[in-house]
Amino acid sequence: MASPNPETAEIPNHTSPALRLPPEIVKIIVDQVPNSTIKNLRLTCRFFSETVDLRLDRVFISANPRNVEVFTAIANHEVFRAQITEIIWDDAILYVRPMPRSEVEALYGSDDEYQDYVDEDEGRDEHGIDWRGDVPGWFRIGCRENIYHIKDDRECDLDRLSLVARAQQVTEQMPMEEAWAYY
């Protein structure tokens, strides 16, 4: 009969030998592996999630609200805040424009109801971009809008190096079918 006391209860035989190791031994082993392995190990089961600690020694923070939330959560965590030895300011600007699925369908329509307005004989547009190719209509419209937004943003802020790179990307737009295959 099984013991009602969890400390004296036997571990079932079908459990992995790795799960039967004492937490002290697991921690010694885990100290020898890189952080990427630790993250994957913690995702495998509850035992490793509770036994193996993350090794965080630096935090990246930027003006992005999500980064500030994560930074605050780490600062409020008893264990993690003691591990952090370096805070790195990241001046990257993350722009997220959430759009509900219904809005996307209303804006682009489905492939069945979309009538592609690109004339196969028109070739390249005024920017030298070839929009022809056998791709879904919503994809072509999305590409056009991305190019439009990149060009529109470029006009506002000409001295940023990232915009120079984006301008080069616009001029080197890959063919539609190749872009679709990459997507």
C-alpha positions in Angstrom: 0.0 0.0 0.0 1.3 3.5 -0.8 2.4 5.7 1.9 0.2 8.8 2.6 3.3 10.9 3.4 4.7 12.4 0.2 8.2 12.4 1.6 8.3 8.7 2.2 6.2 7.8 -0.9 8.0 5.9 -3.6 8.6 7.6 -7.0 6.8 5.7 -9.8 9.0 3.5 -11.9 7.8 5.1 -15.2 9.5 8.4 -14.3 12.6 9.5 -16.2 15.8 8.9 -14.3 16.6 12.6 -14.8 13.5 13.5 -12.8 14.7 11.3 -10.0 17.9 13.2 -9.5 18.0 15.4 -6.3 17.6 19.2 -7.1 21.2 19.8 -5.9 22.6 17.5 -8.5 20.4 19.0 -11.2 21.7 22.5 -10.3 25.3 21.4 -10.5 24.7 19.9 -14.0 22.8 22.9 -15.2 25.6 25.3 -14.1 27.6 23.7 -16.9 25.2 24.5 -19.8 24.5 27.7 -21.7 21.4 29.9 -21.1 19.7 28.7 -24.2 19.7 25.1 -23.0 18.5 26.2 -19.6 15.5 28.0 -21.2 14.6 24.9 -23.2 15.0 22.6 -20.2 12.7 24.8 -18.1 10.0 24.4 -20.8 10.1 20.6 -20.8 8.3 19.9 -17.5 7.3 21.4 -14.2 10.1 19.7 -12.3 12.8 21.5 -14.3 10.8 24.7 -14.4 10.7 24.8 -10.5 14.2 23.4 -10.0 16.4 25.1 -12.6 16.8 28.9 -12.2 17.3 31.3 -15.1 20.7 33.0 -15.2 19.9 36.7 -15.9 22.8 39.1 -15.5 21.7 41.9 -17.7 18.5 43.6 -18.8 17.8 45.6 -21.9 15.4 48.5 -21.5 14.0 51.0 -24.0 11.2 53.5 -24.2 8.8 50.7 -25.4 6.0 50.2 -22.9 6.4 46.4 -23.0 10.1 46.7 -22.2 9.3 48.9 -19.3 6.7 46.4 -18.0 9.3 43.6 -18.2 11.9 45.7 -16.5 9.5 46.6 -13.7 8.5 42.9 -13.2 12.2 41.9 -12.9 12.8 44.8 -10.5 9.9 43.6 -8.3 11.0 39.9 -8.4 13.0 38.9 -5.3 15.4 36.5 -7.1 15.9 38.1 -10.5 16.6 41.6 -9.2 19.5 40.3 -7.1 21.0 38.6 -10.2 21.0 41.7 -12.5 24.4 43.3 -12.7 24.0 45.3 -16.0 21.2 47.4 -17.4 21.6 48.2 -21.1 19.6 51.1 -22.7 18.3 50.2 -26.1 17.2 53.1 -28.2 15.3 51.0 -30.7 11.8 52.2 -31.6 9.3 49.3 -31.7 6.2 50.2 -33.7 3.3 47.9 -33.3 0.0 48.6 -35.1 -2.4 45.9 -33.8 -5.2 45.2 -36.2 -8.0 42.7 -35.4 -8.6 39.9 -37.9 -12.0 41.2 -38.9 -10.4 44.6 -39.7 -7.8 42.9 -41.9 -10.4 41.0 -43.8 -12.5 44.2 -44.2 -9.4 46.0 -45.4 -8.0 43.4 -47.7 -10.9 41.0 -48.3 -10.3 37.3 -48.8 -8.5 35.9 -51.8 -11.7 34.7 -53.3 -13.4 38.1 -53.3 -10.3 40.1 -54.1 -10.0 41.3 -57.7 -6.4 42.0 -58.4 -6.1 45.5 -59.8 -2.5 45.0 -61.1 -2.5 45.0 -64.9 0.0 42.4 -66.0 1.1 44.7 -68.8 1.9 47.7 -66.6 5.4 46.6 -65.6 7.1 48.7 -63.0 5.5 51.6 -61.1 7.0 55.1 -60.8 9.3 53.9 -58.1 10.7 51.1 -60.3 8.9 48.3 -58.3 7.5 45.4 -60.3 4.2 44.4 -58.7 3.4 41.6 -61.2 3.5 38.0 -60.2 1.2 35.1 -59.2 0.6 36.0 -55.5 -2.5 36.5 -53.4 -4.1 39.9 -53.7 -3.9 40.7 -50.0 -0.2 40.0 -50.0 0.4 42.4 -52.9 -1.7 45.1 -51.2 0.2 44.5 -47.9 3.6 44.9 -49.8 2.4 48.1 -51.4 1.2 49.6 -48.1 4.5 48.7 -46.5 6.4 50.5 -49.2 4.1 53.4 -48.9 4.6 53.7 -45.1 8.3 53.4 -45.5 8.4 56.2 -48.0 6.0 58.3 -46.0 8.1 57.8 -42.8 11.3 58.6 -44.6 10.1 62.1 -45.5 9.7 63.0 -41.8 13.1 61.9 -40.5 15.9 62.1 -43.1 18.9 62.0 -40.8 18.4 58.5 -39.3 20.7 55.8 -40.5 18.0 53.2 -40.4 16.0 55.1 -42.9 18.9 55.1 -45.3 18.9 51.3 -45.1 15.1 51.2 -45.6 15.3 53.5 -48.6 17.8 51.0 -50.1 15.4 48.2 -49.3 12.6 49.9 -51.2 14.7 50.4 -54.3 15.9 46.7 -54.1 12.4 45.3 -53.7 12.4 41.6 -54.6 10.0 40.3 -57.2 6.5 39.5 -55.9 6.7 35.8 -56.4 10.0 35.6 -54.7 8.7 37.7 -51.8 5.7 35.4 -51.5 7.9 32.3 -51.4 10.0 34.0 -48.7 6.9 34.9 -46.7 
